[in-house]
Amino acid sequence: MASLTISPEEEKRVKGLGFLSNKGTDNFSGRIITVNGKITAAQQRCIAEAAEKFGNGQITFTTRMTIEVQGIPFENIEPFREYIAKEGLVTGGTGALVRPVVACKGTTCQYGLLDSFGLAEEIHHRFYEGYRTVKLPHKFKIAVGGCPNNCVKPDLNDVGIIGQRIPNPDAESCKGCKKCGVEKNCPMGAAKMADGVVEIDQTLCNNCGRCVSACHFNALKDSTYGYKIYIGGRWGKKTAMGKTLGKVFTDKEEALNVIEKAILLFKDQGKAGERFADTINRLGFENVEKQLMSDELLGRKQEIVEA
């Protein structure tokens, strides 16, 4: 049900600013972007004050780590935006655009393999803000997970990044222990003793890194950090599991470029109303992966963005 007296044109306009109609009323919920799911104490106080001054005092949290202040009358929308701006807060997060980034707490989690908050903030500035005026065929969601535990479900987003720690066994240092610490610490059952030497089955290993440093003789003290990238995940009325690109990226800038190329590909080759998963299925995963591994899309960036 739409607002009672607000015109459809005005309702659409303020939705683009991040204000969603409260069903059956002339009030709106203002969606505040948290950048990476983390805000300061001062920002929390500001939001609470704004909720009481301009809304109904109710605050909710979305699944995309944004904050919604409910019950904001139409005439309070601009004063609300001005009030929260004093703490650097903005509203938004709607439309056929790059959506707010979701991140786990990989920075502080014992299993975290990358700085999820830091990476999500980079992605926010580069793609949420940087592509804010670029209309896409549909919404485009990005998630950053610090490890293969997949707490924020990166594989159910249009693009998902998962932190990796690739073990590099040193066969010469392996003593062939009957009770192998590496084998014991592997949750995937990928580490096995074979002919007196520990081996990692790459078909089972998820690069969680828990085996690294588990050997008392330093047979597995070395590892490589990286980024696994999923594309084409989707959650909603129609679900789709994302597929991983064949390469684990060890350079952050290269991984970020892949995200940008995915956005450009979706803008360039997606059809209006279809999700990225549908675009990938229509074009073929191998075709899409090949394009994401080349720099042709980046070379055409300006042409694609302005189309």
Disulfide bonds with the S-S distance in Angstrom:
none
